[in-house]
Amino acid sequence: MKRSLKKMSLFQRLILYFTIIIFFSLSLVSYIIYRHSTTQMFNQAEDYLNHIVRNTLAQTDRFIDEYELTSLALLANNHVKAMLDLNRTEMVDLGSYNEITHIINQMSLQHHEIELIMLIGENGKIAMSNRPYLETLVIPNIYRDVLNSTPNTGRAVIDINPSLTLRDQYVISISRQLRGRFGFEPKGILRIDVRASALEELWDVANFSQHTFFIMNDQGRIIYHPDKQMIGTELNNSTIWTHLQNQSDGTFVEAFNKEQTLFHFNTSNFTGWKILATTPYSLILEPASVIKKTTLGIGMSALLISMMLALLFTRSISRPLAKIQRGMRRVDLEQWSKISLSSSIEEIDSFVKNYNAMVDRLSTLLEQLYKSELKTKQTELERQQLELQALQYQINPHFLHNTLGTINSYAILKEADDISEMTEALSNMFRYSIRNMEIVALSDELNHIENYLFIHEHRFQKKPPIEYHIPALLMDREMVKLSLQPLVENALQHGIRNRPHAKIIISAHLDTHYLCITVEDNGAGIPAPKLAEIQASLKETESGFSKTLGIGIQNVHRRIQIIFGPEYGVVVESEEDRGTKMTMQLPSDISRTIRDLPRTDLL
């Protein structure tokens, strides 16, 4: 990832960073809106189902309680008890039987939802409403089923059963055991069948067409469902039943009828039934799809507009910086040309103005230097060379340092880490160059080299192959400021350029008379005739610049001699196609060797 970023241009990086920031921000906002909307819809659906279930449960309990109370009229009737006390051979008193049937028929007339009332004695005596035709085998079965499913305490049991009078219909059966006048043993049973469809009328199911209601008993069997085929289905082995067990109410989402469904349930304290209301999860989230599409549309439009603005903003930064970079590359090649640029960023415009001023001044100084006489007084020539160096390294340094700090702040705000690191490194170089001293520690000079190499790496998108072989005890040794960089720069430009396996080694050692700091490469080397010319130029005591020897190296050589004496300076050794070795010979004890020069000569 880092390699790919290093290969990208500044413009491409800024576009990438802006795209990531904008896309992440829009995605986060869209996700929060969607999640909040769906959560609200889910909560509203849950509250609505809870309201429906509670109301339905109250209506159902009141409905069932009313019919259970109706059965008490037969439970305590003396005629009923007398009929149950008869043995199988005794005949029922006609008056008592008519009284019993009258009560049963009155109950049926008062409650039109009642489909059938049956009173069956252990002695085979039967009384029922409307005298429907039932097979003789059905009565014993009904008696046995009720007797087995109801407690002998007389408590009523409510269940769902197929209708005995209408095919494919179901009834809610309220059943209980009956006692006679003597003893506590059950002598018969009472069963009241109420049409199950009466619950739908009670609930007004038509108003809840988007929801489904069904009832389960405490054994996990469906005792009511709008789909008649579901009645009697056992769900006690399903995942739905696991949510219902040991809980009186709750909400959960589970697959039902091949789709995710929201369930809300509550338990009747009266019947023990669990009433469930369901709604498809897709129906709950249907409004969210509209919100999702709207958010997506707005987000895409905002992304497009943001990207267009980011593109314009990025170009306003990258184009001026690219022109400045090309201008600085020409400076490296000693091509002093101005930059014609009008930027909307004040700091960049100020930087360009100072750069152009530097170019004008450098061009003037070079013209003056080349027109000067070869035998000009040495100290005067050295002052001009130092002034040239000061201009090269101090392009209005305080202003540039502040400007680079501003650019660095912009880069940090825009998360352009590479730009921030480059401007920080360049700022450190300027700060170092304007330090009011000529003698510095070797560690300071190495830090300056690191900043220079960092900028060089970003300019050419390639890490310079540099190795350091310097003992730790020499790091505090003193040397001439800004003397190591020209040697490293010369090795990079002329020694190892375009040579794939070349490298540069910076080393230092101390002998009896010298502190030797060496910059050695295994690059192209210098042809013997040219090397002899360079060595001769370095040995000349007269001031002046050699066309063979670069200004930077000769500048370092002459500054060392001015400060420490003619016995010190730069030594160049080379062999063609084997590499070049440049050694700065400094005194081993600088404090005793610095020549008594005026302060202006040391700046």
Secondary structure, DSSP 8 states (H G I E B T S, - for coil): -HHHHHHS-HHHHHHHHHHHHHHHHHHHHHHHHHHHHHHHHHHHHHHHHHHHHHHHHHHHHHHHHHHHHHHHHHHT-HHHHHHHHS-TTS---HHHHHHHHHHHHHHHHH-TTEEEEEEEETTS-EEETT-----TTHHHHHHHHHHHHS-TT---EEEEEE-SSSTT-EEEEEEEEEE-SSSSSEEEEEEEEEETHHHHHHHTGGGGTTSEEEEE-TTSBEEE-SSGGGTT-B-TTSHHHHHHTT-SEEEEEEEETTEEEEEEEEE-TTT--EEEEEEEHHHHTHHHHHHHHHHHHHHHHHHHHHHHHHHHHHHHHHHHHHHHHHHHHHHHTT---------S-HHHHHHHHHHHHHHHHHHHHHHHHHHS-TT--HHHHHHHHHHHHHHHH-SSHHHHHHHHHHHHHHHHHTT-HHHHHHHHHHHHHHHHHT-S-SEEEHHHHHHHHHHHHHHHHHHHTS---EEEE--GGGTT-EEETT-HHHHHHHIIIIISTT-TT--EEEEEEE-SSEEEEEEEE-SS---HHHHHHHHHHHH--S----SSS-HHHHHHHHHHHHHH-TT-EEEEEEETTTEEEEEEEEESSGGGT-----GGGG-
